[in-house]
Amino acid sequence: MFGATPPPQNEETPFYPRSPYGAAKVYSYWMTKNYREAYGLFAVNGILFNHESPRRGETFVTRKITRAAARIKAGVQKKLYLGNLDSVRDWGYTPEYVEGMWRMLQHDKPMDFVLATGHAATIKDFLTDSFSHIGLDWEEFVEFDPRYLRPTEVDALIGDASLAERELGWKAKTLAPELAKIMVEADVEAPEARGLTLDRQAKVSMSPKFPLDRSAKFYIAGHRGMVGSAIWREAERQGFHQPGWKDLQRARPNRPQGGL
């Protein structure tokens, strides 16, 4: 939402989105504010800076880093491909942000709040914290790939959550270095990092009550997540190998190995 507006960013900072996604969030912000003022709804905007956890999707840079570190440590991945390592972000821990959202809804009146740690970290910092925590030097494994550069880069996002602390008593406790450790430890413990497939992690089978025509075409939403991936592999095991199947599986085809 803030995009190109210099940090620190708070509730009074002008929006300057740098992507269709950011522009859509700004639209949602003003729609919420408009309905609140027009119809008296208890509607609030939570402007949450990057909040992460071990449940983060594998294509987001934080999880991409910690997952790759764990897999490299286990010997099941060789390289990690990334773009700009100098982008500055304000990463917090998702459970704390969920509490912040709950506190917004318990407030006496509907207001808009920024939730952030106020702590700046680059992607390079997150790499260092993640890899070094398990005894690796990230520079030995990370390679630059220009395909991961954004056409309109967001250089720095650092939030100022003073209003949330003052009005809600909320303050972030977990900063990026500790967050990296939490996430990489979870990925080290994941069966996938030990070379096990998702088929063995989650036992998923097609229900015999709803037999599927082997000539049918269907799409599995969320196929990069644990459950979706397990369903996908089970479908393949049962003989669903339709033309174009692999193309659908790859949301962004022709990625280099280790670039997921």
DRENPA-3360 file (N, C-alpha, C; in nm, 2 decimals, always signed):
BEGIN
1 = MFGATPPP = +0.08/-0.12/+0.00/+0.00/+0.00/+0.00/+0.09/+0.13/+0.00 ~ +0.19/+0.13/+0.09/+0.27/+0.25/+0.10/+0.37/+0.25/-0.02 ~ +0.42/+0.14/-0.06/+0.50/+0.13/-0.18/+0.62/+0.22/-0.18 ~ +0.62/+0.32/-0.27/+0.73/+0.41/-0.28/+0.74/+0.52/-0.18 ~ +0.65/+0.53/-0.09/+0.65/+0.64/+0.01/+0.76/+0.60/+0.11 ~ +0.85/+0.70/+0.14/+0.97/+0.67/+0.23/+0.92/+0.63/+0.37 ~ +0.99/+0.54/+0.44/+0.96/+0.51/+0.58/+1.01/+0.61/+0.67 ~ +0.96/+0.61/+0.80/+0.87/+0.51/+0.85/+0.73/+0.55/+0.81;
9 = QNEETPFY = +0.64/+0.44/+0.80/+0.50/+0.46/+0.75/+0.40/+0.43/+0.86 ~ +0.31/+0.52/+0.88/+0.21/+0.51/+0.98/+0.07/+0.53/+0.92 ~ -0.03/+0.55/+1.00/-0.17/+0.57/+0.96/-0.19/+0.70/+0.87 ~ -0.10/+0.79/+0.89/-0.11/+0.92/+0.82/-0.02/+0.93/+0.69 ~ +0.05/+0.83/+0.67/+0.14/+0.82/+0.55/+0.07/+0.81/+0.42 ~ +0.09/+0.89/+0.32/+0.03/+0.88/+0.19/+0.06/+0.74/+0.13 ~ -0.05/+0.68/+0.06/-0.03/+0.56/-0.01/+0.04/+0.58/-0.15 ~ +0.12/+0.49/-0.19/+0.19/+0.50/-0.32/+0.21/+0.36/-0.36;
17 = PRSPYGAA = +0.11/+0.28/-0.39/+0.13/+0.14/-0.43/+0.21/+0.12/-0.56 ~ +0.28/+0.01/-0.56/+0.37/-0.01/-0.67/+0.34/-0.14/-0.75 ~ +0.22/-0.19/-0.73/+0.18/-0.31/-0.80/+0.02/-0.32/-0.80 ~ -0.04/-0.39/-0.89/-0.18/-0.41/-0.89/-0.23/-0.46/-0.76 ~ -0.16/-0.55/-0.70/-0.19/-0.60/-0.56/-0.20/-0.49/-0.46 ~ -0.10/-0.41/-0.46/-0.10/-0.29/-0.36/-0.21/-0.20/-0.39 ~ -0.24/-0.17/-0.52/-0.34/-0.08/-0.56/-0.48/-0.13/-0.51 ~ -0.50/-0.27/-0.53/-0.62/-0.33/-0.48/-0.64/-0.32/-0.33;
25 = KVYSYWMT = -0.53/-0.33/-0.26/-0.55/-0.31/-0.11/-0.58/-0.17/-0.07 ~ -0.53/-0.07/-0.15/-0.57/+0.07/-0.12/-0.71/+0.09/-0.15 ~ -0.76/+0.03/-0.26/-0.91/+0.03/-0.29/-0.99/-0.02/-0.17 ~ -0.95/-0.14/-0.12/-1.02/-0.20/-0.01/-1.02/-0.12/+0.11 ~ -0.91/-0.05/+0.13/-0.89/+0.04/+0.25/-1.00/+0.15/+0.24 ~ -1.01/+0.22/+0.12/-1.10/+0.33/+0.11/-1.25/+0.28/+0.11 ~ -1.27/+0.16/+0.06/-1.41/+0.11/+0.06/-1.45/+0.08/+0.21 ~ -1.36/+0.03/+0.29/-1.39/+0.00/+0.43/-1.42/+0.13/+0.50;
33 = KNYREAYG = -1.33/+0.23/+0.48/-1.35/+0.36/+0.54/-1.48/+0.43/+0.50 ~ -1.51/+0.42/+0.37/-1.64/+0.48/+0.32/-1.76/+0.42/+0.38 ~ -1.77/+0.28/+0.39/-1.88/+0.22/+0.45/-1.89/+0.25/+0.60 ~ -1.78/+0.26/+0.66/-1.78/+0.29/+0.80/-1.84/+0.43/+0.82 ~ -1.80/+0.53/+0.74/-1.85/+0.66/+0.76/-1.99/+0.68/+0.71 ~ -2.03/+0.61/+0.60/-2.16/+0.63/+0.54/-2.27/+0.55/+0.62 ~ -2.24/+0.43/+0.67/-2.34/+0.35/+0.73/-2.32/+0.32/+0.88 ~ -2.21/+0.38/+0.94/-2.19/+0.36/+1.08/-2.15/+0.22/+1.12;
41 = LFAVNGIL = -2.09/+0.14/+1.02/-2.04/+0.01/+1.05/-1.92/+0.01/+1.14 ~ -1.91/-0.09/+1.22/-1.78/-0.11/+1.30/-1.69/-0.19/+1.21 ~ -1.62/-0.11/+1.12/-1.53/-0.17/+1.02/-1.40/-0.10/+1.04 ~ -1.29/-0.18/+1.05/-1.16/-0.13/+1.07/-1.06/-0.18/+0.96 ~ -0.96/-0.10/+0.93/-0.85/-0.14/+0.85/-0.73/-0.17/+0.93 ~ -0.68/-0.29/+0.92/-0.56/-0.33/+0.98/-0.45/-0.32/+0.87 ~ -0.36/-0.23/+0.88/-0.25/-0.22/+0.78/-0.13/-0.30/+0.84 ~ -0.13/-0.42/+0.81/-0.03/-0.51/+0.87/+0.09/-0.52/+0.78;
49 = FNHESPRR = +0.21/-0.49/+0.83/+0.33/-0.51/+0.76/+0.36/-0.66/+0.75 ~ +0.46/-0.69/+0.67/+0.49/-0.84/+0.65/+0.49/-0.92/+0.78 ~ +0.40/-1.01/+0.79/+0.39/-1.10/+0.90/+0.41/-1.24/+0.86 ~ +0.50/-1.32/+0.92/+0.54/-1.45/+0.87/+0.53/-1.55/+0.98 ~ +0.53/-1.68/+0.94/+0.54/-1.79/+1.03/+0.58/-1.92/+0.95 ~ +0.60/-2.03/+1.02/+0.63/-2.15/+0.94/+0.52/-2.19/+0.85 ~ +0.40/-2.14/+0.86/+0.29/-2.17/+0.77/+0.29/-2.09/+0.64 ~ +0.38/-2.00/+0.63/+0.39/-1.91/+0.52/+0.40/-1.99/+0.39;
57 = GETFVTRK = +0.34/-1.95/+0.28/+0.35/-2.03/+0.15/+0.50/-2.03/+0.10 ~ +0.53/-2.14/+0.03/+0.67/-2.16/-0.01/+0.72/-2.07/-0.11 ~ +0.63/-1.99/-0.18/+0.68/-1.90/-0.28/+0.71/-1.76/-0.23 ~ +0.67/-1.73/-0.10/+0.71/-1.60/-0.04/+0.85/-1.61/+0.01 ~ +0.92/-1.50/-0.01/+1.07/-1.50/+0.01/+1.12/-1.55/+0.14 ~ +1.05/-1.52/+0.25/+1.10/-1.56/+0.38/+1.09/-1.72/+0.39 ~ +0.98/-1.77/+0.36/+0.96/-1.92/+0.36/+1.05/-1.99/+0.25 ~ +1.06/-1.92/+0.14/+1.15/-1.97/+0.03/+1.29/-1.99/+0.08;
65 = ITRAAARI = +1.33/-1.89/+0.16/+1.47/-1.89/+0.22/+1.49/-2.00/+0.32 ~ +1.39/-2.01/+0.42/+1.41/-2.10/+0.53/+1.39/-2.24/+0.48 ~ +1.30/-2.27/+0.39/+1.28/-2.40/+0.34/+1.40/-2.44/+0.26 ~ +1.46/-2.35/+0.18/+1.58/-2.39/+0.10/+1.70/-2.42/+0.19 ~ +1.71/-2.34/+0.30/+1.82/-2.36/+0.39/+1.81/-2.50/+0.45 ~ +1.69/-2.54/+0.49/+1.67/-2.67/+0.56/+1.70/-2.78/+0.45 ~ +1.65/-2.77/+0.33/+1.67/-2.87/+0.23/+1.82/-2.88/+0.19 ~ +1.89/-2.77/+0.18/+2.03/-2.77/+0.15/+2.11/-2.84/+0.26;
73 = KAGVQKKL = +2.07/-2.81/+0.39/+2.13/-2.87/+0.50/+2.11/-3.03/+0.50 ~ +2.00/-3.07/+0.45/+1.96/-3.21/+0.44/+2.02/-3.28/+0.32 ~ +2.07/-3.20/+0.23/+2.13/-3.25/+0.10/+2.03/-3.28/+0.00 ~ +1.91/-3.23/+0.00/+1.81/-3.25/-0.10/+1.79/-3.13/-0.19 ~ +1.86/-3.03/-0.17/+1.86/-2.91/-0.26/+2.00/-2.85/-0.27 ~ +2.04/-2.80/-0.39/+2.17/-2.75/-0.40/+2.18/-2.60/-0.41 ~ +2.08/-2.53/-0.47/+2.09/-2.39/-0.49/+1.96/-2.32/-0.46 ~ +1.97/-2.19/-0.43/+1.85/-2.11/-0.41/+1.86/-1.99/-0.50;
81 = YLGNLDSV = +1.76/-1.96/-0.58/+1.76/-1.85/-0.67/+1.68/-1.73/-0.62 ~ +1.73/-1.62/-0.61/+1.66/-1.50/-0.56/+1.69/-1.38/-0.65 ~ +1.62/-1.27/-0.63/+1.64/-1.15/-0.70/+1.71/-1.04/-0.62 ~ +1.65/-0.93/-0.59/+1.71/-0.82/-0.52/+1.72/-0.86/-0.37 ~ +1.84/-0.85/-0.32/+1.87/-0.89/-0.18/+1.88/-0.77/-0.09 ~ +1.87/-0.65/-0.15/+1.88/-0.53/-0.07/+1.75/-0.46/-0.03 ~ +1.64/-0.52/-0.07/+1.51/-0.47/-0.03/+1.50/-0.47/+0.12 ~ +1.44/-0.36/+0.18/+1.43/-0.35/+0.32/+1.28/-0.38/+0.36;
89 = RDWGYTPE = +1.26/-0.47/+0.46/+1.13/-0.50/+0.50/+1.12/-0.50/+0.66 ~ +0.99/-0.49/+0.70/+0.96/-0.50/+0.84/+0.88/-0.63/+0.87 ~ +0.96/-0.73/+0.91/+0.90/-0.87/+0.92/+0.86/-0.89/+1.07 ~ +0.74/-0.93/+1.09/+0.69/-0.97/+1.22/+0.64/-1.11/+1.23 ~ +0.60/-1.15/+1.35/+0.55/-1.29/+1.37/+0.40/-1.30/+1.37 ~ +0.34/-1.38/+1.28/+0.20/-1.38/+1.25/+0.11/-1.39/+1.38 ~ +0.14/-1.49/+1.47/+0.05/-1.50/+1.59/+0.04/-1.37/+1.66 ~ +0.14/-1.29/+1.67/+0.13/-1.16/+1.74/+0.04/-1.06/+1.66;
97 = YVEGMWRM = +0.04/-1.07/+1.53/-0.04/-0.98/+1.45/-0.19/-1.02/+1.45 ~ -0.21/-1.15/+1.47/-0.35/-1.20/+1.48/-0.41/-1.14/+1.61 ~ -0.33/-1.14/+1.72/-0.37/-1.08/+1.84/-0.40/-0.93/+1.82 ~ -0.32/-0.87/+1.74/-0.34/-0.72/+1.71/-0.47/-0.70/+1.64 ~ -0.51/-0.79/+1.55/-0.63/-0.78/+1.48/-0.75/-0.80/+1.57 ~ -0.74/-0.89/+1.66/-0.84/-0.91/+1.76/-0.86/-0.79/+1.85 ~ -0.75/-0.73/+1.89/-0.76/-0.61/+1.98/-0.83/-0.50/+1.90 ~ -0.81/-0.48/+1.77/-0.88/-0.38/+1.70/-1.03/-0.39/+1.71;
105 = LQHDKPMD = -1.07/-0.52/+1.71/-1.22/-0.54/+1.72/-1.27/-0.53/+1.86 ~ -1.19/-0.52/+1.96/-1.23/-0.50/+2.09/-1.23/-0.35/+2.14 ~ -1.18/-0.27/+2.05/-1.17/-0.13/+2.08/-1.30/-0.06/+2.09 ~ -1.31/+0.05/+2.16/-1.44/+0.12/+2.18/-1.50/+0.17/+2.05 ~ -1.41/+0.21/+1.96/-1.46/+0.27/+1.84/-1.38/+0.22/+1.72 ~ -1.44/+0.21/+1.60/-1.36/+0.16/+1.49/-1.25/+0.26/+1.44 ~ -1.13/+0.21/+1.43/-1.02/+0.29/+1.39/-0.93/+0.21/+1.30 ~ -0.85/+0.28/+1.23/-0.75/+0.21/+1.14/-0.61/+0.21/+1.21;
113 = FVLATGHA = -0.55/+0.09/+1.20/-0.42/+0.07/+1.27/-0.31/+0.01/+1.19 ~ -0.19/+0.06/+1.20/-0.07/+0.00/+1.14/-0.02/-0.10/+1.25 ~ +0.01/-0.22/+1.21/+0.08/-0.32/+1.29/+0.22/-0.35/+1.23 ~ +0.32/-0.33/+1.30/+0.46/-0.34/+1.25/+0.55/-0.36/+1.37 ~ +0.68/-0.40/+1.34/+0.78/-0.41/+1.45/+0.86/-0.28/+1.46 ~ +0.87/-0.21/+1.35/+0.95/-0.09/+1.34/+1.10/-0.12/+1.32 ~ +1.13/-0.25/+1.30/+1.26/-0.30/+1.28/+1.29/-0.33/+1.14 ~ +1.40/-0.27/+1.08/+1.43/-0.29/+0.94/+1.53/-0.41/+0.92;
121 = ATIKDFLT = +1.50/-0.49/+0.82/+1.59/-0.60/+0.78/+1.59/-0.61/+0.63 ~ +1.71/-0.64/+0.57/+1.71/-0.67/+0.43/+1.69/-0.82/+0.41 ~ +1.66/-0.85/+0.28/+1.66/-0.99/+0.25/+1.79/-1.06/+0.27 ~ +1.90/-0.99/+0.25/+2.03/-1.04/+0.28/+2.04/-1.07/+0.43 ~ +1.99/-0.99/+0.52/+1.99/-1.01/+0.66/+1.91/-1.14/+0.69 ~ +1.80/-1.15/+0.63/+1.72/-1.27/+0.66/+1.79/-1.40/+0.61 ~ +1.86/-1.39/+0.50/+1.94/-1.50/+0.45/+2.04/-1.54/+0.56 ~ +2.12/-1.44/+0.60/+2.22/-1.46/+0.70/+2.17/-1.53/+0.83;
129 = DSFSHIGL = +2.06/-1.47/+0.88/+2.01/-1.53/+1.00/+1.96/-1.67/+0.99 ~ +1.90/-1.70/+0.87/+1.84/-1.83/+0.85/+1.95/-1.93/+0.83 ~ +2.04/-1.91/+0.74/+2.15/-2.00/+0.71/+2.24/-2.02/+0.82 ~ +2.29/-1.91/+0.88/+2.39/-1.92/+0.99/+2.33/-2.00/+1.11 ~ +2.20/-1.99/+1.13/+2.14/-2.06/+1.25/+2.16/-2.21/+1.24 ~ +2.17/-2.27/+1.11/+2.19/-2.41/+1.10/+2.33/-2.44/+1.04 ~ +2.43/-2.34/+1.06/+2.57/-2.37/+1.03/+2.60/-2.36/+0.88 ~ +2.53/-2.28/+0.81/+2.56/-2.26/+0.66/+2.59/-2.12/+0.63;
137 = DWEEFVEF = +2.67/-2.10/+0.52/+2.70/-1.97/+0.47/+2.62/-1.96/+0.34 ~ +2.52/-1.86/+0.35/+2.43/-1.85/+0.24/+2.49/-1.82/+0.10 ~ +2.61/-1.75/+0.11/+2.68/-1.70/-0.01/+2.73/-1.82/-0.10 ~ +2.74/-1.94/-0.04/+2.78/-2.06/-0.11/+2.67/-2.12/-0.19 ~ +2.54/-2.08/-0.16/+2.43/-2.15/-0.22/+2.33/-2.06/-0.29 ~ +2.34/-1.93/-0.28/+2.24/-1.84/-0.34/+2.29/-1.78/-0.47 ~ +2.21/-1.79/-0.57/+2.25/-1.73/-0.70/+2.14/-1.63/-0.74 ~ +2.18/-1.53/-0.81/+2.09/-1.42/-0.86/+2.02/-1.47/-0.99;
145 = DPRYLRPT = +1.89/-1.44/-0.99/+1.81/-1.47/-1.11/+1.73/-1.34/-1.14 ~ +1.75/-1.28/-1.25/+1.68/-1.15/-1.28/+1.53/-1.17/-1.30 ~ +1.48/-1.29/-1.32/+1.34/-1.31/-1.33/+1.26/-1.28/-1.20 ~ +1.34/-1.27/-1.09/+1.27/-1.24/-0.96/+1.27/-1.09/-0.93 ~ +1.32/-1.01/-1.02/+1.32/-0.87/-1.00/+1.18/-0.81/-1.03 ~ +1.14/-0.72/-0.95/+1.01/-0.66/-0.98/+1.02/-0.54/-1.08 ~ +0.92/-0.52/-1.16/+0.93/-0.41/-1.26/+0.92/-0.28/-1.19 ~ +0.85/-0.27/-1.07/+0.85/-0.14/-0.99/+0.88/-0.19/-0.85;
153 = EVDALIGD = +1.01/-0.17/-0.81/+1.05/-0.22/-0.68/+1.00/-0.14/-0.57 ~ +0.98/-0.20/-0.46/+0.95/-0.14/-0.33/+1.07/-0.14/-0.25 ~ +1.14/-0.03/-0.23/+1.27/-0.03/-0.17/+1.27/-0.06/-0.02 ~ +1.18/+0.01/+0.05/+1.18/+0.00/+0.20/+1.05/+0.02/+0.26 ~ +1.01/-0.08/+0.34/+0.89/-0.07/+0.42/+0.92/-0.09/+0.57 ~ +0.90/+0.01/+0.65/+0.93/+0.01/+0.79/+0.81/+0.08/+0.86 ~ +0.73/+0.00/+0.94/+0.61/+0.06/+1.00/+0.63/+0.12/+1.13 ~ +0.54/+0.21/+1.16/+0.54/+0.28/+1.29/+0.40/+0.25/+1.36;
161 = ASLAEREL = +0.41/+0.16/+1.45/+0.28/+0.11/+1.52/+0.26/+0.18/+1.65 ~ +0.30/+0.31/+1.66/+0.28/+0.38/+1.79/+0.13/+0.39/+1.83 ~ +0.05/+0.41/+1.73/-0.10/+0.43/+1.76/-0.15/+0.30/+1.82 ~ -0.11/+0.18/+1.76/-0.16/+0.06/+1.81/-0.11/+0.03/+1.95 ~ +0.01/+0.07/+1.98/+0.06/+0.06/+2.12/-0.01/+0.15/+2.21 ~ -0.04/+0.27/+2.17/-0.11/+0.36/+2.26/-0.26/+0.33/+2.28 ~ -0.32/+0.29/+2.17/-0.47/+0.27/+2.18/-0.51/+0.12/+2.22 ~ -0.42/+0.03/+2.17/-0.46/-0.11/+2.19/-0.37/-0.18/+2.29;
169 = GWKAKTLA = -0.26/-0.12/+2.33/-0.16/-0.19/+2.42/-0.09/-0.30/+2.34 ~ -0.08/-0.29/+2.21/-0.02/-0.39/+2.13/+0.12/-0.35/+2.09 ~ +0.22/-0.44/+2.10/+0.35/-0.41/+2.05/+0.41/-0.54/+2.01 ~ +0.48/-0.54/+1.89/+0.54/-0.66/+1.84/+0.66/-0.70/+1.93 ~ +0.68/-0.83/+1.95/+0.78/-0.88/+2.04/+0.89/-0.96/+1.96 ~ +0.85/-1.02/+1.85/+0.95/-1.10/+1.78/+1.00/-1.03/+1.65 ~ +1.13/-1.00/+1.65/+1.19/-0.93/+1.54/+1.24/-1.03/+1.43 ~ +1.29/-0.98/+1.32/+1.33/-1.06/+1.21/+1.44/-1.17/+1.24;
177 = PELAKIMV = +1.54/-1.14/+1.32/+1.64/-1.24/+1.35/+1.58/-1.36/+1.42 ~ +1.49/-1.34/+1.52/+1.43/-1.45/+1.59/+1.33/-1.52/+1.50 ~ +1.26/-1.44/+1.42/+1.16/-1.50/+1.33/+1.23/-1.60/+1.23 ~ +1.34/-1.56/+1.18/+1.42/-1.65/+1.09/+1.45/-1.78/+1.16 ~ +1.49/-1.77/+1.28/+1.52/-1.90/+1.35/+1.40/-1.98/+1.37 ~ +1.29/-1.92/+1.41/+1.16/-2.00/+1.43/+1.13/-2.07/+1.30 ~ +1.14/-2.00/+1.19/+1.09/-2.06/+1.06/+1.19/-2.17/+1.01 ~ +1.32/-2.14/+1.02/+1.41/-2.24/+0.97/+1.41/-2.37/+1.06;
185 = EADVEAPE = +1.39/-2.35/+1.19/+1.38/-2.47/+1.27/+1.26/-2.56/+1.24 ~ +1.15/-2.49/+1.21/+1.03/-2.57/+1.17/+1.06/-2.64/+1.03 ~ +1.13/-2.57/+0.94/+1.15/-2.64/+0.81/+1.26/-2.75/+0.83 ~ +1.35/-2.74/+0.92/+1.44/-2.85/+0.94/+1.37/-2.97/+0.99 ~ +1.27/-2.95/+1.08/+1.19/-3.06/+1.13/+1.09/-3.12/+1.04 ~ +1.06/-3.05/+0.93/+0.96/-3.10/+0.83/+1.01/-3.22/+0.76 ~ +0.92/-3.32/+0.74/+0.97/-3.44/+0.67/+1.02/-3.42/+0.54 ~ +0.98/-3.31/+0.46/+1.03/-3.29/+0.33/+1.18/-3.26/+0.33;
193 = ARGLTLDR = +1.22/-3.19/+0.44/+1.37/-3.16/+0.45/+1.45/-3.28/+0.46 ~ +1.39/-3.39/+0.50/+1.46/-3.51/+0.52/+1.45/-3.61/+0.40 ~ +1.39/-3.55/+0.29/+1.38/-3.62/+0.17/+1.25/-3.70/+0.15 ~ +1.16/-3.69/+0.24/+1.03/-3.76/+0.23/+0.94/-3.68/+0.14 ~ +0.85/-3.75/+0.07/+0.76/-3.68/-0.02/+0.63/-3.64/+0.06 ~ +0.56/-3.55/+0.00/+0.43/-3.51/+0.06/+0.33/-3.63/+0.07 ~ +0.35/-3.73/-0.02/+0.26/-3.84/-0.02/+0.27/-3.91/+0.12 ~ +0.39/-3.91/+0.17/+0.42/-3.98/+0.30/+0.39/-3.89/+0.42;
201 = QAKVSMSP = +0.38/-3.76/+0.40/+0.35/-3.67/+0.50/+0.20/-3.67/+0.53 ~ +0.12/-3.67/+0.42/-0.03/-3.66/+0.44/-0.09/-3.78/+0.36 ~ -0.16/-3.86/+0.42/-0.23/-3.97/+0.36/-0.36/-3.93/+0.30 ~ -0.37/-3.91/+0.17/-0.49/-3.85/+0.11/-0.53/-3.95/+0.00 ~ -0.65/-3.99/-0.01/-0.70/-4.07/-0.11/-0.83/-4.02/-0.17 ~ -0.86/-4.06/-0.29/-0.98/-4.02/-0.36/-1.09/-4.11/-0.30 ~ -1.20/-4.04/-0.26/-1.31/-4.12/-0.20/-1.38/-4.21/-0.30 ~ -1.39/-4.34/-0.26/-1.46/-4.44/-0.35/-1.60/-4.40/-0.38;
209 = KFPLDRSA = -1.66/-4.32/-0.29/-1.80/-4.28/-0.31/-1.82/-4.19/-0.43 ~ -1.71/-4.12/-0.47/-1.72/-4.03/-0.58/-1.61/-4.06/-0.68 ~ -1.63/-4.17/-0.76/-1.53/-4.21/-0.86/-1.52/-4.11/-0.96 ~ -1.39/-4.09/-1.01/-1.37/-3.99/-1.11/-1.33/-4.06/-1.24 ~ -1.39/-4.00/-1.35/-1.36/-4.05/-1.48/-1.22/-4.02/-1.52 ~ -1.14/-4.12/-1.56/-1.00/-4.10/-1.59/-0.98/-4.00/-1.70 ~ -1.08/-3.98/-1.78/-1.07/-3.88/-1.89/-1.10/-3.74/-1.85 ~ -1.14/-3.72/-1.72/-1.18/-3.59/-1.68/-1.06/-3.50/-1.66;
217 = KFYIAGHR = -1.09/-3.37/-1.67/-0.99/-3.27/-1.65/-1.03/-3.19/-1.52 ~ -0.94/-3.17/-1.43/-0.98/-3.09/-1.31/-0.86/-3.02/-1.26 ~ -0.88/-2.92/-1.19/-0.77/-2.83/-1.14/-0.78/-2.83/-0.98 ~ -0.66/-2.85/-0.92/-0.65/-2.85/-0.78/-0.60/-2.71/-0.73 ~ -0.68/-2.64/-0.66/-0.64/-2.51/-0.61/-0.54/-2.53/-0.49 ~ -0.44/-2.45/-0.48/-0.35/-2.46/-0.37/-0.26/-2.58/-0.38 ~ -0.22/-2.61/-0.51/-0.14/-2.74/-0.52/+0.00/-2.72/-0.47 ~ +0.04/-2.60/-0.43/+0.18/-2.59/-0.37/+0.17/-2.60/-0.22;
225 = GMVGSAIW = +0.06/-2.61/-0.16/+0.05/-2.63/-0.02/+0.06/-2.78/+0.01 ~ +0.06/-2.81/+0.14/+0.08/-2.95/+0.18/-0.03/-3.04/+0.14 ~ -0.16/-3.00/+0.17/-0.27/-3.08/+0.13/-0.29/-3.09/-0.02 ~ -0.28/-2.97/-0.09/-0.30/-2.97/-0.23/-0.20/-3.06/-0.30 ~ -0.07/-3.05/-0.25/+0.04/-3.13/-0.32/+0.01/-3.28/-0.29 ~ -0.04/-3.31/-0.18/-0.06/-3.45/-0.15/-0.17/-3.51/-0.24 ~ -0.28/-3.43/-0.25/-0.39/-3.47/-0.34/-0.34/-3.48/-0.49 ~ -0.25/-3.39/-0.53/-0.20/-3.39/-0.66/-0.12/-3.52/-0.69;
233 = REAERQGF = -0.03/-3.55/-0.59/+0.05/-3.67/-0.61/-0.04/-3.80/-0.61 ~ -0.14/-3.80/-0.52/-0.23/-3.92/-0.51/-0.31/-3.93/-0.64 ~ -0.35/-3.82/-0.70/-0.42/-3.83/-0.83/-0.32/-3.89/-0.94 ~ -0.20/-3.84/-0.94/-0.10/-3.90/-1.03/-0.08/-4.05/-1.01 ~ -0.08/-4.09/-0.88/-0.06/-4.23/-0.85/-0.17/-4.31/-0.90 ~ -0.29/-4.26/-0.90/-0.41/-4.33/-0.95/-0.43/-4.32/-1.10 ~ -0.34/-4.26/-1.17/-0.34/-4.27/-1.31/-0.39/-4.14/-1.39 ~ -0.40/-4.03/-1.32/-0.45/-3.91/-1.38/-0.33/-3.84/-1.45;
241 = HQPGWKDL = -0.30/-3.87/-1.57/-0.19/-3.81/-1.64/-0.24/-3.75/-1.77 ~ -0.32/-3.64/-1.76/-0.38/-3.58/-1.88/-0.28/-3.49/-1.95 ~ -0.30/-3.47/-2.08/-0.21/-3.37/-2.15/-0.22/-3.23/-2.08 ~ -0.10/-3.17/-2.07/-0.10/-3.04/-2.00/-0.10/-3.04/-1.85 ~ -0.10/-3.16/-1.79/-0.10/-3.18/-1.65/+0.01/-3.11/-1.58 ~ +0.13/-3.13/-1.63/+0.25/-3.07/-1.57/+0.25/-2.92/-1.59 ~ +0.20/-2.87/-1.70/+0.19/-2.73/-1.72/+0.10/-2.66/-1.62 ~ -0.01/-2.72/-1.58/-0.10/-2.67/-1.48/-0.03/-2.67/-1.35;
249 = QRARPNRP = +0.05/-2.77/-1.32/+0.12/-2.78/-1.19/+0.21/-2.67/-1.16 ~ +0.27/-2.61/-1.27/+0.37/-2.51/-1.25/+0.31/-2.37/-1.28 ~ +0.28/-2.30/-1.17/+0.22/-2.17/-1.19/+0.31/-2.08/-1.27 ~ +0.44/-2.10/-1.25/+0.54/-2.02/-1.32/+0.64/-2.11/-1.38 ~ +0.62/-2.16/-1.51/+0.70/-2.26/-1.57/+0.84/-2.22/-1.59 ~ +0.93/-2.33/-1.61/+1.07/-2.31/-1.64/+1.15/-2.24/-1.53 ~ +1.11/-2.26/-1.41/+1.19/-2.21/-1.30/+1.32/-2.29/-1.29 ~ +1.43/-2.23/-1.26/+1.55/-2.32/-1.23/+1.53/-2.40/-1.11;
257 = QGGL = +1.61/-2.51/-1.11/+1.60/-2.60/-0.99/+1.63/-2.53/-0.86 ~ +1.55/-2.55/-0.76/+1.57/-2.49/-0.64/+1.51/-2.35/-0.63 ~ +1.44/-2.31/-0.74/+1.38/-2.18/-0.74/+1.24/-2.17/-0.69 ~ +1.18/-2.28/-0.64/+1.05/-2.28/-0.59/+1.04/-2.21/-0.46;
% end
